[in-house]
């Protein structure tokens, strides 16, 4: 049994077990604290009965006019706690707050195109690919100046403010944009 609760600044001192995963994007302490200060209701953790962090989600509200939406900046679950629907619980909470509090049109997230397991999970939660973003992830610069760059799928799920589903499209995998177009 676990609980979903608000992400606290002190959780930054005990979430290494979650962050030490190849699929998890990690950020600086000031980055996390900025999210906790600006969008505390879009940041939550899954905590085990013994107090360890099993997973977390951090998000924000952004955009303008009909593009106003919730955004999942990071969601991750420690490998030993996967396949327990913890990510789904945290995503459901973020979607509910994005819908009811921020009145967004949709929730979006970016996922590496080669992360098949995560893509299947998001599709099972109703997300669809809106577009492919070329070289979204810039993970490493080699000594010879070469880069290890990966594409991302921008995936979205419409919220109640978008009954016409204008924030999603059926052919998103065919729409390719550069990373500079989504910054």
C-alpha positions, 0 to 999 in steps of 0.5 A, spaced: 500 500 500 502 506 498 499 514 498 499 519 493 501 526 497 504 533 495 511 533 493 515 536 499 522 540 498 525 535 503 523 529 498 529 531 494 533 528 499 531 521 499 529 520 491 535 518 489 532 511 488 527 513 483 532 518 479 537 513 478 534 510 472 536 510 465 529 513 462 529 518 468 531 526 466 534 529 472 534 536 474 538 541 478 535 542 485 533 549 484 529 546 478 525 542 482 524 547 487 522 552 482 516 547 480 514 546 487 514 553 489 510 555 482 505 549 481 505 545 488 499 542 486 502 539 480 507 535 483 506 529 487 510 523 490 508 516 491 510 514 498 511 507 501 509 505 508 516 505 510 516 513 508 521 511 502 519 515 495 516 510 490 515 515 484 514 522 483 511 527 478 512 534 477 508 538 472 506 545 470 501 549 467 503 553 461 501 556 454 496 561 451 489 562 450 486 555 446 493 552 448 493 553 455 494 546 458 498 542 463 504 539 462 508 533 465 515 535 466 517 528 469 514 522 471 518 516 474 517 510 478 523 506 481 524 500 478 522 495 483 515 499 484 513 499 477 507 495 474 503 497 480 499 503 476 503 508 481 504 512 474 497 512 472 495 514 479 500 520 479 498 522 472 490 521 474 491 527 479 495 531 475 490 531 469 484 532 474 488 538 477 490 541 470 482 540 468 479 542 474 484 548 477 487 550 471 482 549 466 487 547 461 485 544 454 489 538 454 495 535 458 502 534 454 508 530 455 514 528 451 517 521 451 523 518 448 521 515 441 525 509 443 521 508 450 516 503 447 514 501 454 512 508 456 509 510 450 504 504 450 503 506 457 501 513 455 497 510 449 493 506 454 491 512 458 488 515 452 494 519 450 496 520 443 502 522 439 501 529 437 508 530 433 515 528 433 520 533 435 527 532 432 533 532 436 529 534 443 533 530 447 541 532 447 544 527 452 551 527 451 557 531 447 562 527 445 570 529 445 569 530 437 564 534 437 558 529 435 552 529 439 547 523 442 541 526 440 534 523 440 527 524 438 521 525 442 514 524 441 509 530 444 503 526 447 497 529 449 490 527 452 484 532 451 481 535 457 473 537 458 475 544 456 476 541 449 470 536 447 471 537 440 478 534 441 482 539 437 488 539 441 489 532 438 490 529 431 490 522 428 496 522 424 501 525 429 507 520 428 507 523 421 508 531 423 515 532 424 518 539 427 525 541 430 526 542 437 527 549 436 519 550 434 517 547 441 522 551 446 
